[in-house]
Amino acid sequence: MNKMEALKKEIDLLPLSMLVEVEHLVKKLKRQSQTARKPATLLSEVAAYAIADDLPTDLAERHDHYLYGVSKK
């Protein structure tokens, strides 16, 4: 059995709820293979991940809330 067949079998065994995470990972890997990793584009690449992962828009402003559970005030 080759790696692709083994991976497909593993994916078939995953619960449906985890397939969303697998889909996100596949999309990230595709982006990485298409993007040249130049230092000048690193920040834009990080920003693209934040958008793709549906991070809160107020993450920088309220990071204490998301990291430590402090009230949003």
N, C-alpha and C positions, 0 to 999 in steps of 0.2 A: 504494500500500500504506500503510495507516495504522500508527500506532505499535504498536498491540496485535498486529497481524499480524506485524510485523517482530520484535517481542519474542518471540512464540511460535515463530517460525522459529529465532531465536537459541537459545532454550531447547531446542528439538528437537536442535540440533547439539551441545549440551553432553554430556560424558561422564556416565554414570550417577552416578559418585562425586561430581560437583559439584552434583547436584540437591538433595542434603541442605542444602548451603549456600544454595541458592536458596530452599528451603523456610524456613530460618531467617530469611532476609532478608524474605520475604513476611510471616512472622508478626510480625517487629519492626515493619514498616511498618503493619500492621493495628493493633498496639498503640498506635503513635504517633498514628494518626488517631483512635483512640477515647479516648485519654488527654488531658485538658486539661493543658497544660504550666504548672502553677503551681509557684512555687518550693518550696512546702511538700511537693509530691508528687515532687519531683525525686529525692530519695534513694530513695524506694520504687520509682520507675521504674528506677533503676540496679540496685537489688536484684533486681527482676523480670528484668532482662536477664541478670544473673549466674546466676539459677536456670535460665532458659530456655536459656542457652548451656552448661549442664553444667560450670560452672567448679568446680575442686576446692574442697572444703569447708574445707581448710586454707590457702587462698590467702593470707589476711592474715598468718597465722602463719609461713608458709614462702615468702614472696614471693621471697626471694633464690634459692631453689631453682628456682622457675618462671621467673624472669627471667634468672638468670645461670648456672644449672646447679650451684650450690653443693649439696653433699650435704645431705640432710634432717636429719641428726644424730639 
